[in-house]
Amino acid sequence: MQGEPVTVSVTARRLTAAALTTAAVTAAIAVPASAADHRPHRQSVEISRVQYDSPGREDHSNRSLNQEWVEITNNTRQAVNLDGWSLSARDGRTYTFHHYRLDGRSTVRVHTGVGHDTRRDVFQDRRNYVWDNHADTATLRNDHRRFVDDASWGRRHHDARR
């Protein structure tokens, strides 16, 4: 009967060792997976492209104004309600989205000039250019005025997160 307590003790040690080995193997497998997740984060809604310098002659025509634009992309599968979201230039000129829903995996182009809004194009209805050709920052904020994304060009970059 002396052998029984030893068997129980050995079995308990073997079970503990097996559990620790399993935990160590699981941790070793998880480390490389988490290390691979350190790639740059892609925003769910972002400023994807900016055409700040209207091609051709800048003659303040509606055609020229509408060749100045900013693209906003929804990278998620779900539609995003942009009602109340704003797109602004460094000097404070702001466009606010009204009753606009951006479908999942879609892009909308925000033109400077006058036009009829569609699913893919909306218009600020302005008679003057918004974006400075030399240096500016386009800033996208949600309906709570929280920073979402920005895009800057030229020498005088501005941190819109403030």
C-alpha positions as CSV (number, residue, x, y, z in Angstrom):
1,M,0.0,0.0,0.0
2,Q,3.0,2.3,0.2
3,G,3.1,2.3,-3.6
4,E,-0.2,4.0,-4.0
5,P,0.6,7.5,-2.7
6,V,3.7,7.5,-4.9
7,T,1.6,6.6,-8.0
8,V,-0.9,9.4,-7.2
9,S,2.0,11.9,-6.7
10,V,3.7,10.8,-10.0
11,T,0.4,11.1,-11.8
12,A,-0.2,14.6,-10.4
13,R,3.3,15.7,-11.4
14,R,2.8,14.3,-14.9
15,L,-0.5,16.1,-15.3
16,T,1.1,19.3,-14.1
17,A,4.0,18.9,-16.5
18,A,1.7,18.2,-19.4
19,A,-0.4,21.3,-18.6
20,L,2.7,23.5,-18.4
21,T,4.0,22.1,-21.7
22,T,0.7,22.8,-23.4
23,A,0.7,26.4,-22.0
24,A,4.3,26.9,-23.2
25,V,3.6,25.6,-26.7
26,T,0.5,27.8,-27.0
27,A,2.4,30.9,-25.9
28,A,5.2,30.1,-28.4
29,I,2.7,29.8,-31.2
30,A,0.9,33.0,-30.2
31,V,4.0,35.2,-30.1
32,P,4.8,35.2,-33.8
33,A,1.1,35.8,-34.6
34,S,1.0,38.9,-32.4
35,A,4.3,40.1,-33.8
36,A,2.8,39.9,-37.3
37,D,-0.1,42.2,-36.2
38,H,2.3,45.2,-35.9
39,R,1.6,46.4,-39.5
40,P,0.3,49.9,-40.0
41,H,-3.3,50.3,-39.0
42,R,-5.7,51.2,-41.9
43,Q,-8.5,53.6,-40.9
44,S,-12.0,52.3,-41.4
45,V,-12.9,55.7,-43.1
46,E,-10.0,57.7,-44.5
47,I,-8.9,60.4,-46.9
48,S,-7.6,58.2,-49.7
49,R,-6.7,60.7,-52.4
50,V,-6.5,64.5,-52.9
51,Q,-6.4,66.4,-56.2
52,Y,-5.5,69.8,-54.8
53,D,-4.1,71.3,-58.0
54,S,-6.8,71.4,-60.6
55,P,-5.3,70.1,-63.9
56,G,-5.0,72.7,-66.7
57,R,-5.6,76.4,-66.4
58,E,-7.1,77.6,-63.1
59,D,-9.7,80.0,-64.5
60,H,-12.3,79.6,-61.7
61,S,-14.7,77.9,-64.1
62,N,-17.0,75.3,-62.6
63,R,-15.2,72.7,-64.7
64,S,-11.8,73.7,-63.2
65,L,-13.2,73.9,-59.7
66,N,-14.7,70.4,-59.9
67,Q,-11.3,69.0,-60.9
68,E,-10.2,69.9,-57.4
69,W,-11.4,67.1,-55.1
70,V,-10.8,64.9,-52.1
71,E,-11.7,61.2,-52.0
72,I,-13.1,59.6,-48.8
73,T,-13.0,55.8,-48.6
74,N,-14.9,53.4,-46.4
75,N,-12.6,50.4,-45.9
76,T,-15.2,48.4,-43.9
77,R,-17.9,46.1,-45.2
78,Q,-20.6,48.1,-43.4
79,A,-22.0,51.4,-44.6
80,V,-21.1,54.5,-42.6
81,N,-23.4,57.4,-42.0
82,L,-21.4,60.5,-42.8
83,D,-24.2,62.9,-41.8
84,G,-22.6,65.7,-39.8
85,W,-19.0,64.7,-40.7
86,S,-16.8,67.6,-42.0
87,L,-13.9,68.0,-44.4
88,S,-11.9,71.1,-43.8
89,A,-8.9,73.0,-45.1
90,R,-6.2,74.5,-42.9
91,D,-7.7,78.0,-43.3
92,G,-11.0,76.8,-41.9
93,R,-13.1,76.4,-45.1
94,T,-15.3,73.4,-44.3
95,Y,-17.7,71.2,-46.1
96,T,-20.2,69.3,-44.0
97,F,-21.9,66.1,-45.2
98,H,-25.7,66.2,-45.0
99,H,-27.8,63.0,-45.3
100,Y,-25.0,61.0,-46.9
101,R,-24.4,57.3,-46.3
102,L,-21.1,55.8,-47.7
103,D,-21.5,52.2,-48.6
104,G,-19.0,49.5,-47.5
105,R,-15.8,49.3,-49.5
106,S,-16.8,52.5,-51.4
107,T,-15.3,55.9,-52.1
108,V,-17.0,59.3,-52.5
109,R,-15.3,62.2,-54.3
110,V,-15.9,65.6,-52.7
111,H,-15.6,68.2,-55.5
112,T,-15.1,71.9,-54.9
113,G,-17.5,73.4,-57.5
114,V,-21.2,73.2,-58.1
115,G,-23.0,70.0,-59.2
116,H,-25.6,67.4,-58.4
117,D,-24.7,65.0,-55.6
118,T,-24.7,61.2,-56.4
119,R,-23.5,58.2,-54.5
120,R,-20.0,58.6,-55.9
121,D,-19.7,62.4,-56.1
122,V,-20.7,65.2,-53.9
123,F,-20.2,69.0,-54.4
124,Q,-19.3,71.8,-52.1
125,D,-21.0,74.3,-54.4
126,R,-18.2,76.8,-54.1
127,R,-17.1,79.5,-56.6
128,N,-13.5,79.6,-55.4
129,Y,-10.8,77.0,-54.9
130,V,-10.5,75.4,-51.5
131,W,-7.1,73.6,-51.4
132,D,-3.8,75.5,-51.5
133,N,-1.6,74.2,-54.3
134,H,1.6,74.8,-52.4
135,A,0.8,73.5,-48.9
136,D,-2.4,72.6,-47.1
137,T,-4.1,69.9,-44.9
138,A,-7.4,68.3,-45.6
139,T,-8.9,67.1,-42.3
140,L,-11.8,64.7,-41.8
141,R,-13.8,64.8,-38.6
142,N,-16.8,62.8,-37.5
143,D,-20.2,64.2,-36.4
144,H,-18.8,64.6,-32.8
145,R,-15.9,66.7,-34.2
146,R,-13.4,64.0,-33.4
147,F,-10.4,63.6,-35.7
148,V,-10.8,60.8,-38.2
149,D,-8.0,61.3,-40.8
150,D,-6.0,64.0,-42.5
151,A,-3.8,64.4,-45.6
152,S,-1.1,67.1,-45.9
153,W,1.1,68.3,-48.8
154,G,3.7,71.0,-49.3
155,R,6.2,72.4,-46.8
156,R,3.9,73.6,-43.9
157,H,2.4,70.4,-42.6
158,H,-0.2,70.8,-39.9
159,D,-1.2,68.4,-37.2
160,A,-5.0,68.4,-37.3
161,R,-5.4,66.0,-34.3
162,R,-5.3,68.9,-31.9
